[in-house]
Amino acid sequence: MSGLYERSVRAALRAYKITLSPYIGQGCRFRPTCSEYMADALIQHGPVAGAWMGIRRICRCRPGGGYGFDPVPPKGDR
């Protein structure tokens, strides 16, 4: 099941990057980008915790917020 879940998340990320991302713009202040962070968090931490981590990251991606390298923390480090 986890293989199907991971493939689904990666497919949704690809679909977002092809359809919506060009219209929204490339303004992410972090690496990996917020959409890549969300996908990695969902895969590593599951749908509930991963979504919460991704939403918090998107809220930090604003003027006056942080920037730079900010990877998804390992499962035990939240």
C-alpha positions as MATLAB code, in Angstrom:
seq = 'MSGLYERSVRAALRAYKITLSPYIGQGCRFRPTCSEYMADALIQHGPVAGAWMGIRRICRCRPGGGYGFDPVPPKGDR';
ca = [
       0.000    0.000    0.000;
       2.786    2.476    0.810;
       4.143    2.172   -2.743;
       0.772    3.139   -4.179;
       0.472    6.033   -1.702;
       3.952    7.328   -2.569;
       3.293    7.074   -6.313;
      -0.014    8.923   -5.851;
       1.644   11.749   -3.925;
       4.438   12.029   -6.515;
       1.853   12.038   -9.345;
      -0.109   14.813   -7.609;
       3.119   16.830   -7.231;
       3.916   16.357  -10.926;
       0.371   17.377  -11.903;
       0.629   20.501   -9.728;
       3.974   21.486  -11.246;
       2.640   21.071  -14.787;
      -0.770   22.724  -14.347;
      -0.830   25.274  -11.512;
       2.757   26.119  -10.659;
       3.469   28.038  -13.894;
       0.532   30.359  -13.133;
       1.343   30.853   -9.452;
       4.988   31.677  -10.051;
       8.341   30.467   -8.824;
       8.457   32.503   -5.625;
       9.372   29.889   -3.030;
      12.023   31.139   -0.632;
      13.102   27.643    0.455;
      14.835   24.615   -0.998;
      13.285   22.128   -1.493;
      10.312   24.110   -2.755;
       7.137   24.171   -0.685;
       5.376   21.722   -3.008;
       8.317   19.288   -2.869;
       8.442   19.688    0.918;
       4.730   18.902    1.172;
       5.126   15.755   -0.946;
       8.139   14.560    1.070;
       6.378   15.284    4.378;
       3.267   13.383    3.264;
       5.375   10.385    2.245;
       7.642   10.351    5.302;
       5.130   11.286    8.028;
       1.754   10.183    6.632;
      -1.241   12.190    5.469;
      -2.217   13.931    8.721;
       1.172   14.882   10.191;
       2.651   15.457    6.718;
      -0.167   17.802    5.699;
       0.211   19.766    8.944;
       3.982   20.088    8.411;
       3.434   21.216    4.815;
       0.832   23.809    5.766;
       3.140   25.236    8.439;
       5.954   25.427    5.876;
       3.748   27.226    3.328;
       2.809   29.756    6.023;
       6.525   30.464    6.599;
       7.084   31.090    2.861;
       6.164   34.783    2.846;
       7.948   38.112    2.844;
       9.701   38.496    6.162;
       9.659   34.741    6.739;
      12.582   32.389    6.526;
      14.553   31.245    3.503;
      17.263   28.792    2.527;
      17.670   25.023    2.857;
      14.862   23.510    4.952;
      14.425   19.752    4.442;
      11.694   17.603    5.984;
      12.899   16.453    9.426;
      13.260   12.699    9.958;
      10.286   10.917   11.494;
      11.510   10.996   15.111;
      12.643   14.673   15.095;
       9.288   16.487   14.858;
];
